[in-house]
């Protein structure tokens, strides 16, 4: 009998025994080699080494997906804003901390996007924390203009915001500060409409110069 088969039989006997047991072998009357854990008058005891043992592998910890984490945060009452949809969302003009002369209060923002503004997304401006009503639909624009209307005189924090068609924020730019300059109703010489420029004062008359005589018919 081959060594491999002998090893397999010994291992089977060891596994079948509830406790550690000796293994015996002998040749029966028909010339067959017999293996058993029970002794026989003509049997020889086989030295069997202890079987190799392996520690059971540790279970792999469950992977916590970002969606599961977001659901958990949403369930705890925390607001989750999807980010990273746009590698670049930047107001390129006007520059930050710029004084802008806008007597009518209208300021044009230039916004760069990468990737371009996707279909189904809207580009909007957020002024001092409030989203403007104007929304530019996505049509593959890598650069877009937004008009901020009727801004009051003074400083304003302005951001470019991409939202979904449902109004959910997708991405937002870093805010810039604009200092809007408009003519004031309290400015001297200002008359008429709210945005009318002040009138120039009348030219002073030269002193000690006699007036020309009145023309006669």
N, CA and C atoms as a LAMMPS dump frame, in Angstrom:
ITEM: TIMESTEP
0
ITEM: NUMBER OF ATOMS
651
ITEM: BOX BOUNDS ff ff ff
-5.0000000000000000e+02 5.0000000000000000e+02
-5.0000000000000000e+02 5.0000000000000000e+02
-5.0000000000000000e+02 5.0000000000000000e+02
ITEM: ATOMS id mol type element x y z
1 1 1 N 0.854 -1.184 0
2 1 2 C 0 0 0
3 1 3 C 0.898 1.245 0
4 2 1 N 0.507 2.27 -0.766
5 2 2 C 1.35 3.455 -0.903
6 2 3 C 1.371 4.262 0.387
7 3 1 N 2.418 5.082 0.53
8 3 2 C 2.565 5.927 1.719
9 3 3 C 1.445 6.952 1.79
10 4 1 N 1.03 7.45 0.63
11 4 2 C -0.05 8.458 0.624
12 4 3 C -1.341 7.879 1.151
13 5 1 N -1.679 6.679 0.691
14 5 2 C -2.901 6.039 1.156
15 5 3 C -2.813 5.725 2.638
16 6 1 N -1.637 5.305 3.1
17 6 2 C -1.451 5.005 4.515
18 6 3 C -1.686 6.257 5.358
19 7 1 N -1.145 7.362 4.901
20 7 2 C -1.324 8.611 5.642
21 7 3 C -2.783 9.015 5.695
22 8 1 N -3.5 8.82 4.546
23 8 2 C -4.911 9.187 4.494
24 8 3 C -5.734 8.327 5.438
25 9 1 N -5.434 7.034 5.489
26 9 2 C -6.181 6.149 6.374
27 9 3 C -5.917 6.49 7.835
28 10 1 N -4.661 6.792 8.154
29 10 2 C -4.337 7.15 9.535
30 10 3 C -5.052 8.432 9.938
31 11 1 N -5.097 9.383 9.03
32 11 2 C -5.777 10.647 9.333
33 11 3 C -7.26 10.422 9.536
34 12 1 N -7.861 9.546 8.734
35 12 2 C -9.29 9.252 8.871
36 12 3 C -9.574 8.612 10.212
37 13 1 N -8.693 7.691 10.647
38 13 2 C -8.894 7.049 11.931
39 13 3 C -8.772 8.056 13.068
40 14 1 N -7.826 8.97 12.942
41 14 2 C -7.652 9.966 13.981
42 14 3 C -8.847 10.889 14.073
43 15 1 N -9.381 11.279 12.935
44 15 2 C -10.533 12.187 12.936
45 15 3 C -11.774 11.494 13.45
46 16 1 N -11.892 10.201 13.198
47 16 2 C -13.087 9.478 13.633
48 16 3 C -13.062 9.199 15.12
49 17 1 N -11.888 9.156 15.731
50 17 2 C -11.807 8.849 17.152
51 17 3 C -12.169 10.067 17.973
52 18 1 N -13.004 9.89 18.978
53 18 2 C -13.392 11.041 19.779
54 18 3 C -12.23 11.582 20.597
55 19 1 N -11.215 10.732 20.954
56 19 2 C -10.043 11.146 21.705
57 19 3 C -8.829 10.596 20.992
58 20 1 N -7.65 11.037 21.463
59 20 2 C -6.407 10.539 20.857
60 20 3 C -6.317 9.04 21.06
61 21 1 N -6.068 8.277 19.963
62 21 2 C -6.033 6.806 20.022
63 21 3 C -4.83 6.288 19.248
64 22 1 N -4.353 5.072 19.632
65 22 2 C -3.265 4.42 18.908
66 22 3 C -3.798 3.816 17.619
67 23 1 N -2.884 3.622 16.657
68 23 2 C -3.235 2.993 15.375
69 23 3 C -2.405 1.712 15.227
70 24 1 N -3.08 0.645 14.81
71 24 2 C -2.44 -0.657 14.671
72 24 3 C -2.606 -1.137 13.238
73 25 1 N -1.664 -1.984 12.808
74 25 2 C -1.754 -2.567 11.473
75 25 3 C -1.308 -4.034 11.541
76 26 1 N -1.919 -4.814 10.702
77 26 2 C -1.546 -6.222 10.586
78 26 3 C -2.023 -6.737 9.241
79 27 1 N -1.618 -7.979 8.951
80 27 2 C -2.005 -8.623 7.7
81 27 3 C -2.976 -9.742 8.017
82 28 1 N -4.147 -9.696 7.374
83 28 2 C -5.154 -10.722 7.671
84 28 3 C -4.849 -12 6.921
85 29 1 N -5.756 -12.997 7.048
86 29 2 C -5.541 -14.324 6.451
87 29 3 C -5.498 -14.282 4.943
88 30 1 N -6.101 -13.23 4.337
89 30 2 C -6.115 -13.114 2.865
90 30 3 C -4.967 -12.269 2.329
91 31 1 N -4.074 -11.873 3.246
92 31 2 C -2.919 -11.091 2.803
93 31 3 C -3.186 -9.606 2.693
94 32 1 N -4.336 -9.14 3.167
95 32 2 C -4.658 -7.716 3.104
96 32 3 C -4.108 -7.003 4.33
97 33 1 N -3.593 -5.798 4.115
98 33 2 C -3.106 -4.99 5.225
99 33 3 C -4.295 -4.292 5.867
100 34 1 N -4.378 -4.414 7.169
101 34 2 C -5.503 -3.851 7.903
102 34 3 C -4.985 -2.786 8.87
103 35 1 N -5.741 -1.716 8.964
104 35 2 C -5.437 -0.646 9.926
105 35 3 C -6.628 -0.476 10.836
106 36 1 N -6.327 -0.303 12.134
107 36 2 C -7.413 -0.155 13.084
108 36 3 C -6.902 0.521 14.343
109 37 1 N -7.865 1.123 15.096
110 37 2 C -7.474 1.7 16.385
111 37 3 C -7.618 0.682 17.503
112 38 1 N -8.017 -0.539 17.12
113 38 2 C -8.143 -1.613 18.099
114 38 3 C -7.024 -2.606 17.885
115 39 1 N -6.375 -3.028 18.947
116 39 2 C -5.221 -3.928 18.781
117 39 3 C -5.643 -5.32 18.32
118 40 1 N -4.694 -6.042 17.758
119 40 2 C -4.883 -7.421 17.282
120 40 3 C -3.654 -8.208 17.714
121 41 1 N -3.815 -9.498 17.994
122 41 2 C -2.65 -10.269 18.465
123 41 3 C -1.44 -10.157 17.561
124 42 1 N -1.628 -10.04 16.272
125 42 2 C -0.501 -9.957 15.343
126 42 3 C -0.218 -8.52 14.877
127 43 1 N -0.847 -7.534 15.534
128 43 2 C -0.745 -6.148 15.069
129 43 3 C 0.529 -5.477 15.548
130 44 1 N 0.911 -4.485 14.78
131 44 2 C 2.022 -3.616 15.149
132 44 3 C 1.479 -2.192 15.355
133 45 1 N 1.987 -1.566 16.359
134 45 2 C 1.549 -0.192 16.658
135 45 3 C 2.301 0.787 15.761
136 46 1 N 1.565 1.711 15.203
137 46 2 C 2.155 2.71 14.3
138 46 3 C 2.271 4.034 15.047
139 47 1 N 3.461 4.579 14.967
140 47 2 C 3.66 5.903 15.56
141 47 3 C 3.1 6.971 14.606
142 48 1 N 2.139 7.657 15.089
143 48 2 C 1.498 8.695 14.272
144 48 3 C 1.755 10.043 14.925
145 49 1 N 2.291 10.953 14.147
146 49 2 C 2.555 12.295 14.682
147 49 3 C 1.251 13.061 14.838
148 50 1 N 1.28 14.036 15.732
149 50 2 C 0.069 14.84 15.97
150 50 3 C -0.291 15.612 14.71
151 51 1 N -1.568 15.707 14.403
152 51 2 C -1.993 16.42 13.185
153 51 3 C -1.71 17.916 13.308
154 52 1 N -1.445 18.54 12.141
155 52 2 C -1.246 19.986 12.116
156 52 3 C -2.552 20.712 12.411
157 53 1 N -2.442 21.801 13.116
158 53 2 C -3.642 22.587 13.434
159 53 3 C -3.452 24.011 12.925
160 54 1 N -4.537 24.631 12.544
161 54 2 C -4.519 26.007 12.047
162 54 3 C -5.571 26.826 12.781
163 55 1 N -5.198 28.044 13.063
164 55 2 C -6.151 28.939 13.714
165 55 3 C -7.166 29.422 12.683
166 56 1 N -8.406 29.414 13.076
167 56 2 C -9.456 29.85 12.155
168 56 3 C -9.247 31.312 11.788
169 57 1 N -9.427 31.648 10.502
170 57 2 C -9.221 33.054 10.094
171 57 3 C -10.219 33.971 10.773
172 58 1 N -9.744 35.16 11.101
173 58 2 C -10.621 36.131 11.741
174 58 3 C -11.598 36.698 10.719
175 59 1 N -12.806 36.964 11.15
176 59 2 C -13.786 37.502 10.201
177 59 3 C -13.366 38.887 9.724
178 60 1 N -13.619 39.144 8.446
179 60 2 C -13.301 40.449 7.874
180 60 3 C -14.357 41.442 8.318
181 61 1 N -13.953 42.599 8.855
182 61 2 C -14.957 43.574 9.289
183 61 3 C -15.787 44.072 8.116
184 62 1 N -17.039 44.3 8.41
185 62 2 C -17.954 44.745 7.365
186 62 3 C -17.535 46.11 6.866
187 63 1 N -17.642 46.326 5.547
188 63 2 C -17.298 47.614 4.946
189 63 3 C -18.458 48.569 5.091
190 64 1 N -18.151 49.728 5.635
191 64 2 C -19.193 50.735 5.816
192 64 3 C -19.146 51.677 4.633
193 65 1 N -20.117 51.573 3.756
194 65 2 C -20.128 52.391 2.554
195 65 3 C -20.484 53.817 2.881
196 66 1 N -20.116 54.717 1.935
197 66 2 C -20.413 56.125 2.144
198 66 3 C -21.897 56.377 2.161
199 67 1 N -22.656 55.578 1.368
200 67 2 C -24.098 55.777 1.355
201 67 3 C -24.709 55.385 2.679
202 68 1 N -24.151 54.287 3.298
203 68 2 C -24.668 53.892 4.604
204 68 3 C -24.339 54.936 5.64
205 69 1 N -23.122 55.504 5.527
206 69 2 C -22.734 56.549 6.46
207 69 3 C -23.615 57.769 6.302
208 70 1 N -23.936 58.119 5.031
209 70 2 C -24.79 59.275 4.786
210 70 3 C -26.173 59.044 5.348
211 71 1 N -26.684 57.796 5.184
212 71 2 C -28.005 57.487 5.719
213 71 3 C -28.011 57.609 7.224
214 72 1 N -26.888 57.152 7.858
215 72 2 C -26.799 57.247 9.304
216 72 3 C -26.801 58.694 9.747
217 73 1 N -26.031 59.539 9.027
218 73 2 C -25.988 60.947 9.377
219 73 3 C -27.342 61.606 9.188
220 74 1 N -28.024 61.212 8.103
221 74 2 C -29.336 61.792 7.86
222 74 3 C -30.312 61.391 8.949
223 75 1 N -30.191 60.134 9.419
224 75 2 C -31.088 59.679 10.474
225 75 3 C -30.832 60.366 11.782
226 76 1 N -29.586 60.847 11.989
227 76 2 C -29.273 61.517 13.248
228 76 3 C -29.613 62.991 13.211
229 77 1 N -30.151 63.453 12.062
230 77 2 C -30.571 64.845 11.971
231 77 3 C -29.524 65.76 11.393
232 78 1 N -28.337 65.226 11.005
233 78 2 C -27.298 66.059 10.429
234 78 3 C -27.575 66.259 8.945
235 79 1 N -27.337 67.466 8.463
236 79 2 C -27.53 67.77 7.058
237 79 3 C -26.328 67.291 6.274
238 80 1 N -26.563 66.508 5.206
239 80 2 C -25.489 65.969 4.395
240 80 3 C -25.561 66.61 3.025
241 81 1 N -24.497 67.295 2.624
242 81 2 C -24.444 67.954 1.332
243 81 3 C -23.49 67.198 0.435
244 82 1 N -23.968 66.674 -0.71
245 82 2 C -23.062 65.976 -1.608
246 82 3 C -22.004 66.932 -2.143
247 83 1 N -20.75 66.499 -2.143
248 83 2 C -19.672 67.346 -2.617
249 83 3 C -18.811 66.56 -3.58
250 84 1 N -17.917 67.312 -4.263
251 84 2 C -16.957 66.661 -5.129
252 84 3 C -17.443 66.405 -6.522
253 85 1 N -18.661 66.844 -6.897
254 85 2 C -19.156 66.602 -8.239
255 85 3 C -18.42 67.452 -9.261
256 86 1 N -17.869 68.59 -8.821
257 86 2 C -17.127 69.469 -9.716
258 86 3 C -15.731 69.694 -9.146
259 87 1 N -14.726 69.393 -9.981
260 87 2 C -13.352 69.593 -9.524
261 87 3 C -13.049 71.072 -9.346
262 88 1 N -13.688 71.885 -10.173
263 88 2 C -13.481 73.336 -10.076
264 88 3 C -14.817 74.044 -10.197
265 89 1 N -15.084 74.887 -9.245
266 89 2 C -16.241 75.783 -9.279
267 89 3 C -15.757 77.077 -8.648
268 90 1 N -15.455 78.078 -9.506
269 90 2 C -14.734 79.254 -9.032
270 90 3 C -15.273 80.517 -9.693
271 91 1 N -15.446 81.557 -8.894
272 91 2 C -15.783 82.874 -9.423
273 91 3 C -14.48 83.527 -9.865
274 92 1 N -14.326 83.726 -11.174
275 92 2 C -13.078 84.278 -11.712
276 92 3 C -13.144 85.796 -11.873
277 93 1 N -14.348 86.357 -11.905
278 93 2 C -14.489 87.804 -12.025
279 93 3 C -15.84 88.211 -11.445
280 94 1 N -15.859 89.282 -10.64
281 94 2 C -14.759 90.121 -10.158
282 94 3 C -13.879 89.351 -9.162
283 95 1 N -12.708 89.917 -8.91
284 95 2 C -11.799 89.301 -7.949
285 95 3 C -12.295 89.543 -6.532
286 96 1 N -11.789 88.723 -5.618
287 96 2 C -12.168 88.87 -4.218
288 96 3 C -11.731 90.223 -3.669
289 97 1 N -12.545 90.79 -2.796
290 97 2 C -12.26 92.051 -2.116
291 97 3 C -12.134 93.212 -3.109
292 98 1 N -13.03 93.196 -4.117
293 98 2 C -13.015 94.221 -5.145
294 98 3 C -14.132 95.23 -4.903
295 99 1 N -13.814 96.51 -5.14
296 99 2 C -14.839 97.553 -5.118
297 99 3 C -15.432 97.659 -6.515
298 100 1 N -16.746 97.491 -6.615
299 100 2 C -17.43 97.474 -7.909
300 100 3 C -18.369 98.667 -7.983
301 101 1 N -18.197 99.509 -9.006
302 101 2 C -19.109 100.619 -9.235
303 101 3 C -20.306 100.101 -10.02
304 102 1 N -21.485 100.169 -9.407
305 102 2 C -22.721 99.693 -10.044
306 102 3 C -23.855 100.592 -9.585
307 103 1 N -24.065 101.7 -10.323
308 103 2 C -25.106 102.648 -9.929
309 103 3 C -26.504 102.028 -9.998
310 104 1 N -26.68 101.035 -10.894
311 104 2 C -27.975 100.353 -10.971
312 104 3 C -28.035 99.131 -10.06
313 105 1 N -26.933 98.807 -9.395
314 105 2 C -26.913 97.669 -8.476
315 105 3 C -26.695 96.332 -9.128
316 106 1 N -26.432 96.312 -10.445
317 106 2 C -26.264 95.05 -11.167
318 106 3 C -24.78 94.727 -11.331
319 107 1 N -24.39 93.499 -10.94
320 107 2 C -23.005 93.045 -11.038
321 107 3 C -22.995 91.704 -11.762
322 108 1 N -22.09 91.556 -12.74
323 108 2 C -21.988 90.312 -13.506
324 108 3 C -20.856 89.462 -12.941
325 109 1 N -21.19 88.21 -12.593
326 109 2 C -20.191 87.245 -12.136
327 109 3 C -19.786 86.351 -13.295
328 110 1 N -18.496 86.056 -13.4
329 110 2 C -18.004 85.047 -14.338
330 110 3 C -17.563 83.839 -13.523
331 111 1 N -18.109 82.667 -13.88
332 111 2 C -17.883 81.445 -13.108
333 111 3 C -17.262 80.385 -14.012
334 112 1 N -16.175 79.751 -13.557
335 112 2 C -15.523 78.664 -14.283
336 112 3 C -15.897 77.333 -13.634
337 113 1 N -16.167 76.326 -14.483
338 113 2 C -16.572 75.005 -13.996
339 113 3 C -15.766 73.913 -14.678
340 114 1 N -15.38 72.904 -13.924
341 114 2 C -14.71 71.72 -14.45
342 114 3 C -15.147 70.513 -13.629
343 115 1 N -15.815 69.546 -14.231
344 115 2 C -16.261 69.496 -15.623
345 115 3 C -17.317 70.549 -15.913
346 116 1 N -17.65 70.759 -17.204
347 116 2 C -18.67 71.753 -17.552
348 116 3 C -19.999 71.463 -16.867
349 117 1 N -20.821 72.514 -16.767
350 117 2 C -22.1 72.411 -16.073
351 117 3 C -22.971 71.346 -16.736
352 118 1 N -23.341 70.338 -15.968
353 118 2 C -24.053 69.179 -16.508
354 118 3 C -25.528 69.465 -16.721
355 119 1 N -26.095 68.741 -17.669
356 119 2 C -27.537 68.816 -17.885
357 119 3 C -28.263 68.314 -16.64
358 120 1 N -29.296 69.033 -16.235
359 120 2 C -30.016 68.673 -15.02
360 120 3 C -29.534 69.418 -13.801
361 121 1 N -28.414 70.157 -13.934
362 121 2 C -27.905 70.982 -12.847
363 121 3 C -28.194 72.45 -13.128
364 122 1 N -28.264 73.245 -12.074
365 122 2 C -28.53 74.675 -12.177
366 122 3 C -27.411 75.438 -11.49
367 123 1 N -26.966 76.517 -12.136
368 123 2 C -25.953 77.385 -11.555
369 123 3 C -26.649 78.622 -10.999
370 124 1 N -26.405 78.878 -9.716
371 124 2 C -27.053 80.011 -9.057
372 124 3 C -26.027 80.759 -8.213
373 125 1 N -26.385 81.965 -7.807
374 125 2 C -25.54 82.752 -6.92
375 125 3 C -26.159 82.761 -5.531
376 126 1 N -25.296 82.737 -4.516
377 126 2 C -25.756 82.864 -3.144
378 126 3 C -25.143 84.15 -2.584
379 127 1 N -26.022 85.066 -2.19
380 127 2 C -25.592 86.389 -1.744
381 127 3 C -25.934 86.53 -0.27
382 128 1 N -24.9 86.687 0.533
383 128 2 C -25.077 86.835 1.982
384 128 3 C -25.942 85.715 2.556
385 129 1 N -25.72 84.48 2.034
386 129 2 C -26.411 83.306 2.555
387 129 3 C -27.752 83.009 1.922
388 130 1 N -28.211 83.854 0.978
389 130 2 C -29.515 83.653 0.34
390 130 3 C -29.315 83.355 -1.144
391 131 1 N -29.936 82.25 -1.623
392 131 2 C -29.849 81.904 -3.033
393 131 3 C -30.663 82.888 -3.864
394 132 1 N -30.076 83.333 -4.965
395 132 2 C -30.798 84.234 -5.859
396 132 3 C -31.834 83.448 -6.656
397 133 1 N -32.824 84.153 -7.179
398 133 2 C -33.871 83.493 -7.954
399 133 3 C -33.364 83.093 -9.336
400 134 1 N -32.404 83.828 -9.873
401 134 2 C -31.895 83.508 -11.195
402 134 3 C -31.172 82.171 -11.164
403 135 1 N -31.461 81.295 -12.139
404 135 2 C -30.818 79.987 -12.23
405 135 3 C -30.472 79.714 -13.686
406 136 1 N -29.225 79.355 -13.93
407 136 2 C -28.758 79.059 -15.283
408 136 3 C -28.727 77.548 -15.473
409 137 1 N -29.534 76.987 -16.4
410 137 2 C -29.546 75.523 -16.588
411 137 3 C -28.269 75.029 -17.245
412 138 1 N -27.87 73.822 -16.883
413 138 2 C -26.65 73.238 -17.423
414 138 3 C -26.818 72.799 -18.862
415 139 1 N -25.827 73.174 -19.688
416 139 2 C -25.831 72.767 -21.096
417 139 3 C -24.383 72.582 -21.562
418 140 1 N -23.532 72.116 -20.663
419 140 2 C -22.141 71.874 -21.03
420 140 3 C -21.27 73.107 -21.016
421 141 1 N -21.628 74.141 -20.205
422 141 2 C -20.823 75.357 -20.141
423 141 3 C -19.625 75.168 -19.219
424 142 1 N -18.443 75.457 -19.75
425 142 2 C -17.246 75.463 -18.907
426 142 3 C -17.058 76.821 -18.243
427 143 1 N -17.726 77.834 -18.788
428 143 2 C -17.707 79.176 -18.207
429 143 3 C -19.088 79.784 -18.378
430 144 1 N -19.561 80.471 -17.355
431 144 2 C -20.915 81.028 -17.406
432 144 3 C -20.947 82.358 -16.677
433 145 1 N -21.924 83.186 -17.058
434 145 2 C -22.117 84.487 -16.422
435 145 3 C -23.431 84.507 -15.656
436 146 1 N -23.382 85.075 -14.473
437 146 2 C -24.565 85.281 -13.645
438 146 3 C -24.671 86.764 -13.329
439 147 1 N -25.875 87.321 -13.45
440 147 2 C -26.087 88.723 -13.142
441 147 3 C -26.743 88.859 -11.779
442 148 1 N -26.062 89.553 -10.882
443 148 2 C -26.621 89.866 -9.573
444 148 3 C -27.347 91.194 -9.697
445 149 1 N -28.643 91.214 -9.41
446 149 2 C -29.45 92.412 -9.667
447 149 3 C -29.751 93.17 -8.382
448 150 1 N -29.73 94.495 -8.521
449 150 2 C -30.171 95.415 -7.474
450 150 3 C -29.483 95.151 -6.132
451 151 1 N -28.159 95.033 -6.167
452 151 2 C -27.413 94.865 -4.915
453 151 3 C -27.357 96.203 -4.181
454 152 1 N -27.542 96.162 -2.896
455 152 2 C -27.449 97.37 -2.093
456 152 3 C -26.001 97.831 -2
457 153 1 N -25.822 99.107 -1.688
458 153 2 C -24.492 99.634 -1.438
459 153 3 C -23.886 98.929 -0.23
460 154 1 N -22.564 98.685 -0.301
461 154 2 C -21.892 98.04 0.815
462 154 3 C -21.251 96.73 0.416
463 155 1 N -20.807 95.973 1.406
464 155 2 C -20.082 94.715 1.186
465 155 3 C -21.025 93.528 1.205
466 156 1 N -20.754 92.559 0.328
467 156 2 C -21.584 91.357 0.219
468 156 3 C -20.686 90.133 0.033
469 157 1 N -21.08 89.014 0.663
470 157 2 C -20.408 87.733 0.459
471 157 3 C -21.154 86.994 -0.641
472 158 1 N -20.437 86.63 -1.711
473 158 2 C -21.056 86.03 -2.893
474 158 3 C -20.414 84.677 -3.164
475 159 1 N -21.259 83.657 -3.455
476 159 2 C -20.792 82.321 -3.809
477 159 3 C -21.511 81.859 -5.075
478 160 1 N -20.85 81.004 -5.835
479 160 2 C -21.49 80.305 -6.953
480 160 3 C -21.895 78.919 -6.464
481 161 1 N -23.145 78.535 -6.749
482 161 2 C -23.682 77.277 -6.223
483 161 3 C -24.3 76.477 -7.364
484 162 1 N -23.98 75.179 -7.413
485 162 2 C -24.631 74.265 -8.351
486 162 3 C -25.636 73.427 -7.577
487 163 1 N -26.873 73.419 -8.047
488 163 2 C -27.913 72.619 -7.406
489 163 3 C -28.513 71.65 -8.414
490 164 1 N -29.184 70.641 -7.9
491 164 2 C -29.944 69.749 -8.766
492 164 3 C -31.256 70.422 -9.141
493 165 1 N -32.001 69.779 -10.014
494 165 2 C -33.286 70.346 -10.414
495 165 3 C -34.274 70.373 -9.247
496 166 1 N -33.993 69.579 -8.199
497 166 2 C -34.85 69.561 -7.014
498 166 3 C -34.414 70.579 -5.968
499 167 1 N -33.372 71.337 -6.287
500 167 2 C -32.908 72.353 -5.35
501 167 3 C -31.873 71.862 -4.365
502 168 1 N -31.399 70.612 -4.49
503 168 2 C -30.389 70.082 -3.576
504 168 3 C -29.012 70.58 -4.005
505 169 1 N -28.219 71.053 -3.037
506 169 2 C -26.89 71.572 -3.358
507 169 3 C -25.969 70.442 -3.787
508 170 1 N -25.292 70.646 -4.906
509 170 2 C -24.322 69.68 -5.422
510 170 3 C -22.907 70.125 -5.103
511 171 1 N -22.626 71.409 -5.306
512 171 2 C -21.299 71.94 -5.037
513 171 3 C -21.398 73.447 -4.869
514 172 1 N -20.413 74.023 -4.176
515 172 2 C -20.396 75.469 -3.947
516 172 3 C -18.961 75.97 -4.028
517 173 1 N -18.798 77.179 -4.534
518 173 2 C -17.475 77.77 -4.654
519 173 3 C -17.057 78.423 -3.348
520 174 1 N -15.796 78.797 -3.28
521 174 2 C -15.327 79.63 -2.185
522 174 3 C -15.934 81.019 -2.345
523 175 1 N -16.414 81.586 -1.263
524 175 2 C -17.058 82.887 -1.338
525 175 3 C -16.062 84.013 -1.569
526 176 1 N -16.528 85.068 -2.25
527 176 2 C -15.724 86.269 -2.431
528 176 3 C -16.498 87.445 -1.834
529 177 1 N -15.774 88.491 -1.473
530 177 2 C -16.399 89.689 -0.92
531 177 3 C -16.365 90.798 -1.962
532 178 1 N -17.535 91.364 -2.24
533 178 2 C -17.645 92.49 -3.174
534 178 3 C -18.097 93.722 -2.405
535 179 1 N -17.515 94.854 -2.743
536 179 2 C -17.889 96.129 -2.141
537 179 3 C -18.596 96.954 -3.217
538 180 1 N -19.909 96.994 -3.154
539 180 2 C -20.7 97.653 -4.187
540 180 3 C -20.784 99.143 -3.903
541 181 1 N -20.499 99.918 -4.926
542 181 2 C -20.56 101.376 -4.818
543 181 3 C -21.69 101.885 -5.716
544 182 1 N -22.644 102.588 -5.093
545 182 2 C -23.761 103.195 -5.827
546 182 3 C -23.892 104.651 -5.405
547 183 1 N -24.4 105.476 -6.306
548 183 2 C -24.638 106.858 -5.927
549 183 3 C -25.712 106.906 -4.863
550 184 1 N -25.599 107.874 -3.967
551 184 2 C -26.503 107.961 -2.828
552 184 3 C -27.522 109.067 -3.026
553 185 1 N -28.732 108.886 -2.503
554 185 2 C -29.763 109.917 -2.533
555 185 3 C -29.35 111.119 -1.701
556 186 1 N -28.433 110.902 -0.773
557 186 2 C -27.994 111.989 0.096
558 186 3 C -26.81 112.76 -0.482
559 187 1 N -26.344 112.354 -1.688
560 187 2 C -25.207 113.031 -2.283
561 187 3 C -25.61 114.442 -2.713
562 188 1 N -24.815 115.481 -2.428
563 188 2 C -25.165 116.863 -2.793
564 188 3 C -25.367 117.011 -4.296
565 189 1 N -26.416 117.776 -4.676
566 189 2 C -26.676 118.035 -6.076
567 189 3 C -27.469 116.959 -6.77
568 190 1 N -27.863 115.888 -6.036
569 190 2 C -28.58 114.79 -6.66
570 190 3 C -30.06 115.11 -6.722
571 191 1 N -30.645 115.052 -7.909
572 191 2 C -32.069 115.329 -8.086
573 191 3 C -32.658 114.288 -9.017
574 192 1 N -33.973 114.236 -9.037
575 192 2 C -34.653 113.364 -9.997
576 192 3 C -34.68 111.918 -9.57
577 193 1 N -34.461 111.031 -10.551
578 193 2 C -34.596 109.593 -10.33
579 193 3 C -33.515 109.084 -9.389
580 194 1 N -33.764 107.893 -8.853
581 194 2 C -32.872 107.341 -7.825
582 194 3 C -31.455 107.147 -8.317
583 195 1 N -31.277 106.806 -9.603
584 195 2 C -29.941 106.524 -10.119
585 195 3 C -29.39 107.654 -10.985
586 196 1 N -30.026 108.812 -10.936
587 196 2 C -29.555 109.92 -11.746
588 196 3 C -28.268 110.494 -11.165
589 197 1 N -27.316 110.809 -12.028
590 197 2 C -26.042 111.378 -11.573
591 197 3 C -26.272 112.802 -11.082
592 198 1 N -25.484 113.283 -10.12
593 198 2 C -25.659 114.647 -9.61
594 198 3 C -25.372 115.677 -10.691
595 199 1 N -26.077 116.825 -10.636
596 199 2 C -25.888 117.891 -11.62
597 199 3 C -24.717 118.758 -11.21
598 200 1 N -24.012 119.296 -12.202
599 200 2 C -22.866 120.172 -11.926
600 200 3 C -23.365 121.539 -11.465
601 201 1 N -22.673 122.158 -10.495
602 201 2 C -23.094 123.49 -10.045
603 201 3 C -22.897 124.532 -11.142
604 202 1 N -23.677 125.641 -11.076
605 202 2 C -23.575 126.701 -12.08
606 202 3 C -22.229 127.393 -11.959
607 203 1 N -21.705 127.879 -13.099
608 203 2 C -20.424 128.562 -13.104
609 203 3 C -20.556 129.912 -12.411
610 204 1 N -19.632 130.28 -11.545
611 204 2 C -19.735 131.564 -10.842
612 204 3 C -19.508 132.74 -11.802
613 205 1 N -20.184 133.885 -11.523
614 205 2 C -20.026 135.078 -12.35
615 205 3 C -18.75 135.805 -11.957
616 206 1 N -18.073 136.434 -12.942
617 206 2 C -16.836 137.185 -12.671
618 206 3 C -17.171 138.454 -11.917
619 207 1 N -16.41 138.814 -10.872
620 207 2 C -16.706 140.02 -10.093
621 207 3 C -16.322 141.297 -10.843
622 208 1 N -17.081 142.417 -10.55
623 208 2 C -16.779 143.763 -11.068
624 208 3 C -16.758 143.844 -12.59
625 209 1 N -17.55 143.013 -13.205
626 209 2 C -17.652 143.065 -14.67
627 209 3 C -19.055 143.551 -15.017
628 210 1 N -19.175 144.741 -15.673
629 210 2 C -20.53 145.25 -15.982
630 210 3 C -21.232 144.366 -16.986
631 211 1 N -22.504 144.28 -16.768
632 211 2 C -23.296 143.506 -17.691
633 211 3 C -23.435 144.24 -19.029
634 212 1 N -23.553 143.527 -20.102
635 212 2 C -23.74 144.195 -21.401
636 212 3 C -25.113 144.877 -21.459
637 213 1 N -25.196 145.991 -22.19
638 213 2 C -26.504 146.669 -22.279
639 213 3 C -27.544 145.812 -22.941
640 214 1 N -28.738 146.046 -22.51
641 214 2 C -29.839 145.29 -23.082
642 214 3 C -30.048 145.691 -24.514
643 215 1 N -30.297 144.753 -25.342
644 215 2 C -30.51 145.049 -26.772
645 215 3 C -31.835 145.755 -26.964
646 216 1 N -31.852 146.714 -27.9
647 216 2 C -33.101 147.459 -28.205
648 216 3 C -33.706 146.913 -29.483
649 217 1 N -35.021 146.913 -29.547
650 217 2 C -35.656 146.383 -30.758
651 217 3 C -35.434 147.271 -31.956
